Amino acid sequence: MPNAKGKNRRKKFNYNINRKRLKRRMQKKAAPRIECALIRKAWDNKRTVAQNMADMGIASDPNRAIPIKKNKEHKMETASINEKPVVIKPYVINGLEAEANIPEVKKNTLSRDMIDYARHMIENYKDNYKAMARDEINYYQDTPKQIKRKIESYKRCYPDEYNALVDSMQIKMDTA
C-alpha cells in the first residue's frame, strides 16, 4: 500500500510566526479569564480550584456544600478547626455579598425615535388611540392597540418624563 502524500515531507521551522505571542495565546486558552474581579484578585494559580474556593469560603461543589440527606455525608475539603471550616480570605465573601446587595439598575430604554413618537402622540391626542392611528407621523401604520402598547412601554420606561408631560399639558389646558 502506498504512503499518504505529504507524510514523508521534511519538517521545516516557520520563522514567520511570533513564538512569544503564540505561547501567550496558548496560555490564555489553557487558563481562562475569571470574570469576577474579587475572585480573580484572590486566586492563587499554584493551588487547585477546590483549595482556592475553600480559602475564599465559596463552595466548589454545591452538592457537597449542602448535601442531600443520604447515608453518607460529604464534607467540603477545607482547613478546619473543631469541625468548622476556616475561611482564609473572608474579604472575597464580604465583597461578593456587598456586590449582590447593590440594587439592580433597570436597563429598559426606548430608542430616541420611539420616545419622540410617543411624546408627539400624547401631546396631540392625549389618549385617543384611533386618532393617533390616523396621524401622518404614524409611518408604520400602527393600529390603535399597537400605539397603546408603545405608549404604555414609554410610561413604564420613563414614568417621571411622562408625568412631567401630562402635568405640562394640564397647565396648558388650565390657562387656555
Backbone as CSV, one residue per row, in Angstrom:
resi,resn,N_x,N_y,N_z,CA_x,CA_y,CA_z,C_x,C_y,C_z
1,MET,0.841,-1.178,0.000,0.000,0.000,0.000,0.889,1.245,0.000
2,PRO,0.618,2.219,-0.876,1.473,3.407,-0.960,1.294,4.322,0.248
3,ASN,2.335,5.124,0.519,2.281,6.074,1.635,1.350,7.233,1.302
4,ALA,0.787,7.844,2.343,-0.063,9.014,2.134,0.792,10.173,1.658
5,LYS,0.258,10.937,0.734,1.011,12.042,0.149,1.263,13.118,1.209
6,GLY,2.474,13.605,1.303,2.806,14.679,2.233,3.275,14.199,3.596
7,LYS,3.164,12.924,3.879,3.556,12.401,5.191,5.075,12.328,5.345
8,ASN,5.773,12.111,4.262,7.220,11.949,4.347,7.964,13.248,4.053
9,ARG,7.236,14.374,4.037,7.870,15.661,3.779,8.704,16.087,4.975
10,ARG,9.812,16.788,4.707,10.703,17.244,5.766,10.047,18.351,6.571
11,LYS,10.169,18.328,7.905,9.615,19.359,8.772,10.526,20.572,8.741
12,LYS,9.923,21.750,8.501,10.713,22.976,8.429,10.244,23.921,9.520
13,PHE,11.154,24.670,10.071,10.813,25.666,11.087,10.252,26.903,10.397
14,ASN,9.124,27.390,10.903,8.492,28.572,10.318,8.981,29.808,11.065
15,TYR,9.759,30.615,10.406,10.331,31.805,11.028,9.347,32.972,11.074
16,ASN,8.253,32.869,10.374,7.294,33.968,10.282,6.314,34.022,11.461
17,ILE,6.360,33.057,12.349,5.436,33.030,13.492,6.125,33.598,14.719
18,ASN,5.430,34.492,15.407,5.941,35.079,16.636,5.686,34.077,17.769
19,ARG,6.747,33.411,18.219,6.600,32.339,19.212,6.137,32.873,20.574
20,LYS,6.562,34.077,20.917,6.173,34.678,22.195,4.656,34.894,22.230
21,ARG,4.125,35.449,21.136,2.690,35.693,21.052,1.924,34.370,21.032
22,LEU,2.475,33.404,20.340,1.836,32.094,20.253,1.751,31.438,21.632
23,LYS,2.833,31.550,22.411,2.847,30.990,23.765,1.810,31.680,24.643
24,ARG,1.727,33.022,24.517,0.765,33.787,25.311,-0.671,33.377,24.979
25,ARG,-0.921,33.167,23.689,-2.255,32.737,23.256,-2.605,31.377,23.831
26,MET,-1.644,30.477,23.808,-1.888,29.122,24.324,-2.132,29.148,25.828
27,GLN,-1.394,30.000,26.546,-1.601,30.115,27.992,-2.983,30.682,28.295
28,LYS,-3.420,31.631,27.479,-4.735,32.238,27.670,-5.831,31.200,27.492
29,LYS,-5.662,30.332,26.492,-6.651,29.289,26.249,-6.638,28.260,27.371
30,ALA,-5.453,27.956,27.883,-5.318,26.937,28.927,-5.913,27.422,30.243
31,ALA,-5.734,28.699,30.579,-6.268,29.250,31.825,-7.231,30.381,31.478
32,PRO,-8.534,30.091,31.389,-9.479,31.130,31.001,-9.580,32.238,32.043
33,ARG,-9.998,33.416,31.592,-10.106,34.604,32.446,-11.279,34.469,33.402
34,ILE,-11.045,34.780,34.681,-12.096,34.764,35.690,-12.805,36.115,35.629
35,GLU,-14.120,36.098,35.409,-14.881,37.334,35.205,-14.957,38.186,36.466
36,CYS,-15.195,37.567,37.615,-15.376,38.318,38.868,-14.020,38.851,39.341
37,ALA,-13.929,40.172,39.499,-12.651,40.806,39.857,-12.180,40.379,41.246
38,LEU,-13.105,40.237,42.197,-12.724,39.848,43.563,-12.099,38.463,43.587
39,ILE,-12.714,37.534,42.882,-12.201,36.161,42.864,-10.878,36.112,42.097
40,ARG,-10.796,36.856,40.976,-9.561,36.873,40.180,-8.388,37.388,40.993
41,LYS,-8.655,38.414,41.827,-7.584,39.012,42.624,-7.095,38.057,43.721
42,ALA,-8.019,37.284,44.284,-7.666,36.381,45.378,-7.186,35.017,44.880
43,TRP,-7.270,34.760,43.588,-6.934,33.445,43.032,-5.435,33.199,43.100
44,ASP,-5.057,31.974,43.502,-3.658,31.559,43.571,-3.466,30.449,42.542
45,ASN,-2.681,30.714,41.503,-2.511,29.738,40.418,-1.776,28.477,40.854
46,LYS,-1.092,28.511,41.990,-0.331,27.347,42.442,-1.210,26.353,43.194
47,ARG,-2.447,26.745,43.508,-3.354,25.865,44.254,-4.434,25.332,43.323
48,THR,-5.102,24.279,43.767,-6.163,23.693,42.950,-7.419,24.553,43.050
49,VAL,-8.374,24.269,42.184,-9.630,25.010,42.181,-10.347,24.828,43.516
50,ALA,-10.417,23.584,44.005,-11.104,23.303,45.263,-10.427,24.027,46.432
51,GLN,-9.108,24.057,46.449,-8.388,24.741,47.528,-8.612,26.247,47.465
52,ASN,-8.559,26.832,46.274,-8.812,28.262,46.120,-10.217,28.616,46.596
53,MET,-11.184,27.838,46.182,-12.576,28.112,46.559,-12.758,27.963,48.069
54,ALA,-12.136,26.966,48.659,-12.247,26.761,50.105,-11.605,27.915,50.873
55,ASP,-10.467,28.423,50.373,-9.809,29.566,51.021,-10.707,30.796,51.025
56,MET,-11.479,30.947,49.954,-12.362,32.104,49.850,-13.678,31.898,50.574
57,GLY,-13.968,30.651,50.953,-15.229,30.362,51.624,-16.361,30.141,50.645
58,ILE,-16.016,29.809,49.406,-17.016,29.557,48.367,-17.055,28.060,48.112
59,ALA,-18.239,27.536,47.906,-18.389,26.112,47.655,-17.968,25.791,46.236
60,SER,-17.048,24.852,46.070,-16.641,24.444,44.727,-17.626,23.429,44.167
61,ASP,-18.243,22.667,45.039,-19.254,21.686,44.627,-20.500,21.909,45.470
62,PRO,-21.564,22.464,44.904,-22.759,22.749,45.698,-23.404,21.504,46.294
63,ASN,-23.204,20.349,45.665,-23.786,19.119,46.192,-23.111,18.688,47.489
64,ARG,-21.843,19.054,47.651,-21.150,18.734,48.896,-21.366,19.800,49.955
65,ALA,-21.555,21.038,49.531,-21.748,22.136,50.474,-23.079,21.989,51.197
66,ILE,-24.122,21.667,50.458,-25.438,21.423,51.051,-25.852,20.031,50.592
67,PRO,-25.443,19.018,51.328,-25.667,17.654,50.857,-27.134,17.235,50.956
68,ILE,-27.519,16.373,50.037,-28.835,15.750,50.098,-28.730,14.661,51.146
69,LYS,-29.744,14.539,51.985,-29.701,13.565,53.079,-29.552,12.155,52.520
70,LYS,-28.415,11.560,52.814,-28.121,10.192,52.408,-27.491,9.488,53.603
71,ASN,-27.078,8.252,53.380,-26.403,7.521,54.452,-25.039,8.130,54.750
72,LYS,-24.328,8.533,53.688,-23.014,9.138,53.864,-23.143,10.640,53.688
73,GLU,-22.469,11.382,54.516,-22.462,12.837,54.359,-21.102,13.261,53.833
74,HIS,-21.122,14.026,52.750,-19.884,14.543,52.172,-19.593,15.893,52.811
75,LYS,-18.323,16.166,52.999,-17.922,17.455,53.550,-17.020,18.170,52.560
76,MET,-17.073,19.495,52.598,-16.203,20.289,51.746,-14.765,20.121,52.210
77,GLU,-13.843,20.093,51.259,-12.429,19.970,51.610,-11.901,21.338,52.004
78,THR,-11.868,21.635,53.293,-11.382,22.933,53.756,-10.498,22.716,54.968
79,ALA,-9.730,23.743,55.254,-8.983,23.716,56.504,-10.003,23.878,57.621
80,SER,-9.943,23.042,58.639,-10.975,23.146,59.671,-10.365,23.060,61.070
81,ILE,-11.001,23.788,61.973,-10.642,23.752,63.388,-11.916,23.425,64.143
82,ASN,-11.883,22.352,64.910,-13.053,21.904,65.666,-14.280,21.728,64.769
83,GLU,-14.095,21.046,63.627,-15.175,20.719,62.698,-15.795,21.938,62.003
84,LYS,-15.244,23.153,62.166,-15.766,24.341,61.481,-14.786,24.738,60.390
85,PRO,-15.280,24.992,59.170,-14.361,25.393,58.090,-13.784,26.777,58.353
86,VAL,-12.486,26.898,58.076,-11.804,28.176,58.274,-11.690,28.880,56.926
87,VAL,-12.132,30.117,56.881,-12.053,30.901,55.661,-10.810,31.781,55.760
88,ILE,-9.845,31.538,54.887,-8.580,32.258,54.929,-8.717,33.646,54.283
89,LYS,-9.578,33.751,53.275,-9.757,35.015,52.561,-11.217,35.487,52.676
90,PRO,-11.606,36.007,53.847,-13.014,36.389,54.031,-13.418,37.637,53.252
91,TYR,-12.437,38.428,52.829,-12.788,39.650,52.097,-13.471,39.348,50.775
92,VAL,-13.240,38.154,50.218,-13.887,37.781,48.965,-15.389,37.616,49.183
93,ILE,-15.755,36.892,50.242,-17.183,36.690,50.545,-17.838,38.015,50.864
94,ASN,-17.177,38.844,51.673,-17.754,40.148,52.024,-17.966,41.008,50.783
95,GLY,-17.009,41.009,49.885,-17.127,41.785,48.645,-18.244,41.271,47.753
96,LEU,-18.363,39.934,47.640,-19.424,39.351,46.824,-20.800,39.656,47.403
97,GLU,-20.917,39.595,48.739,-22.200,39.914,49.370,-22.553,41.387,49.162
98,ALA,-21.557,42.271,49.299,-21.807,43.702,49.085,-22.235,43.958,47.642
99,GLU,-21.606,43.262,46.705,-21.949,43.419,45.291,-23.354,42.896,45.004
100,ALA,-23.732,41.815,45.692,-25.067,41.242,45.486,-26.158,42.113,46.093
101,ASN,-25.826,42.880,47.135,-26.828,43.722,47.798,-27.080,45.042,47.088
102,ILE,-26.250,45.381,46.102,-26.469,46.618,45.347,-27.721,46.427,44.491
103,PRO,-28.691,47.353,44.581,-29.909,47.183,43.778,-29.601,47.279,42.287
104,GLU,-30.286,46.458,41.521,-30.036,46.396,40.087,-30.677,47.597,39.405
105,VAL,-29.926,48.210,38.515,-30.438,49.357,37.772,-31.178,48.830,36.541
106,LYS,-32.394,49.318,36.338,-33.167,48.874,35.182,-32.551,49.439,33.916
107,LYS,-32.402,48.576,32.939,-31.773,48.983,31.694,-32.782,49.058,30.558
108,ASN,-34.080,49.125,30.921,-35.103,49.219,29.891,-35.107,50.621,29.306
109,THR,-34.805,50.731,28.056,-34.824,52.028,27.394,-35.520,51.882,26.057
110,LEU,-35.949,52.997,25.531,-36.546,53.029,24.207,-35.637,53.855,23.300
111,SER,-35.803,53.667,22.010,-34.998,54.446,21.075,-35.478,55.896,21.096
112,ARG,-34.613,56.783,20.667,-34.957,58.216,20.648,-36.184,58.451,19.761
113,ASP,-36.276,57.727,18.620,-37.417,57.869,17.722,-38.716,57.462,18.398
114,MET,-38.662,56.359,19.157,-39.865,55.874,19.837,-40.320,56.865,20.908
115,ILE,-39.373,57.465,21.619,-39.703,58.453,22.658,-40.364,59.665,22.010
116,ASP,-39.784,60.161,20.916,-40.354,61.316,20.219,-41.749,60.993,19.684
117,TYR,-41.910,59.791,19.150,-43.196,59.339,18.607,-44.260,59.333,19.709
118,ALA,-43.926,58.726,20.858,-44.888,58.636,21.967,-45.224,60.030,22.495
119,ARG,-44.218,60.875,22.655,-44.468,62.243,23.150,-45.382,63.016,22.196
120,HIS,-45.122,62.913,20.899,-45.942,63.609,19.898,-47.402,63.158,19.991
121,MET,-47.590,61.841,20.069,-48.956,61.298,20.112,-49.683,61.737,21.386
122,ILE,-48.996,61.713,22.502,-49.627,62.105,23.768,-49.948,63.599,23.760
123,GLU,-49.009,64.401,23.260,-49.237,65.857,23.234,-50.422,66.228,22.356
124,ASN,-50.555,65.570,21.209,-51.598,65.955,20.261,-52.949,65.292,20.518
125,TYR,-52.936,64.039,21.006,-54.196,63.290,21.082,-54.537,62.774,22.471
126,LYS,-53.715,63.045,23.483,-53.906,62.565,24.859,-54.083,61.047,24.877
127,ASP,-55.313,60.520,24.934,-55.467,59.066,24.905,-56.501,58.627,23.874
128,ASN,-56.575,59.331,22.763,-57.449,58.961,21.648,-56.613,58.158,20.649
129,TYR,-56.604,56.847,20.824,-55.727,55.984,20.033,-56.179,55.853,18.580
130,LYS,-57.486,55.961,18.329,-57.970,55.886,16.944,-57.474,57.077,16.138
131,ALA,-57.479,58.264,16.761,-56.971,59.455,16.071,-55.459,59.345,15.871
132,MET,-54.763,58.743,16.824,-53.316,58.546,16.692,-53.007,57.659,15.487
133,ALA,-53.860,56.649,15.267,-53.637,55.719,14.158,-53.758,56.435,12.815
134,ARG,-54.548,57.514,12.757,-54.740,58.254,11.504,-53.719,59.382,11.321
135,ASP,-52.875,59.621,12.332,-51.895,60.709,12.249,-50.857,60.407,11.168
136,GLU,-50.379,61.471,10.494,-49.406,61.288,9.409,-48.021,60.872,9.916
137,ILE,-47.742,61.068,11.210,-46.443,60.637,11.755,-46.428,59.122,12.008
138,ASN,-47.580,58.499,11.952,-47.685,57.047,12.131,-47.219,56.367,10.836
139,TYR,-45.891,56.395,10.586,-45.315,55.888,9.343,-45.568,54.394,9.153
140,TYR,-45.467,53.657,10.236,-45.559,52.199,10.139,-46.998,51.713,10.183
141,GLN,-47.955,52.628,10.124,-49.378,52.306,10.125,-49.740,51.387,11.281
142,ASP,-49.309,51.785,12.473,-49.638,51.012,13.670,-51.126,51.101,13.931
143,THR,-51.682,50.011,14.446,-53.100,50.008,14.821,-53.243,50.709,16.168
144,PRO,-54.444,51.094,16.552,-54.631,51.747,17.852,-54.069,50.925,19.026
145,LYS,-54.246,49.610,18.973,-53.717,48.768,20.066,-52.194,48.776,20.092
146,GLN,-51.559,48.767,18.925,-50.100,48.806,18.868,-49.578,50.129,19.418
147,ILE,-50.260,51.218,19.065,-49.861,52.532,19.572,-50.037,52.572,21.085
148,LYS,-51.140,52.008,21.570,-51.391,51.970,23.024,-50.269,51.227,23.735
149,ARG,-49.832,50.096,23.161,-48.740,49.320,23.762,-47.437,50.107,23.780
150,LYS,-47.165,50.832,22.704,-45.939,51.635,22.641,-45.965,52.746,23.683
151,ILE,-47.115,53.385,23.855,-47.232,54.458,24.845,-47.133,53.894,26.265
152,GLU,-47.697,52.704,26.486,-47.568,52.069,27.805,-46.119,51.707,28.106
153,SER,-45.370,51.274,27.099,-43.949,50.975,27.328,-43.183,52.262,27.622
154,TYR,-43.576,53.371,26.988,-42.975,54.679,27.285,-43.264,55.076,28.730
155,LYS,-44.503,54.855,29.177,-44.883,55.168,30.571,-44.059,54.323,31.547
156,ARG,-43.840,53.055,31.192,-43.106,52.139,32.066,-41.628,52.505,32.159
157,CYS,-41.035,52.859,31.017,-39.595,53.139,30.983,-39.249,54.531,31.507
158,TYR,-40.118,55.492,31.264,-39.846,56.881,31.652,-41.035,57.470,32.407
159,PRO,-41.338,56.974,33.615,-42.519,57.469,34.343,-42.409,58.948,34.721
160,ASP,-41.208,59.407,35.108,-41.046,60.813,35.506,-41.279,61.734,34.313
161,GLU,-40.710,61.361,33.176,-40.854,62.168,31.967,-42.324,62.220,31.530
162,TYR,-43.002,61.080,31.627,-44.422,61.018,31.256,-45.262,61.902,32.178
163,ASN,-45.010,61.818,33.497,-45.770,62.633,34.459,-45.534,64.123,34.215
164,ALA,-44.302,64.498,33.902,-43.999,65.903,33.607,-44.743,66.352,32.344
165,LEU,-44.818,65.489,31.355,-45.525,65.808,30.116,-47.018,66.016,30.372
166,VAL,-47.621,65.116,31.155,-49.048,65.220,31.461,-49.323,66.474,32.294
167,ASP,-48.439,66.768,33.258,-48.612,67.971,34.084,-48.538,69.239,33.237
168,SER,-47.582,69.290,32.299,-47.459,70.477,31.445,-48.691,70.635,30.560
169,MET,-49.263,69.500,30.123,-50.488,69.566,29.317,-51.656,70.070,30.157
170,GLN,-51.719,69.675,31.431,-52.786,70.143,32.328,-52.685,71.648,32.534
171,ILE,-51.465,72.152,32.700,-51.242,73.581,32.898,-51.690,74.357,31.655
172,LYS,-51.373,73.809,30.452,-51.807,74.454,29.214,-53.324,74.492,29.126
173,MET,-53.970,73.402,29.536,-55.429,73.328,29.495,-56.060,74.326,30.464
174,ASP,-55.450,74.493,31.650,-55.991,75.398,32.660,-55.854,76.857,32.234
175,THR,-54.741,77.192,31.575,-54.525,78.583,31.164,-55.340,78.929,29.924
176,ALA,-55.696,77.952,29.103,-56.433,78.226,27.860,-57.910,78.476,28.101
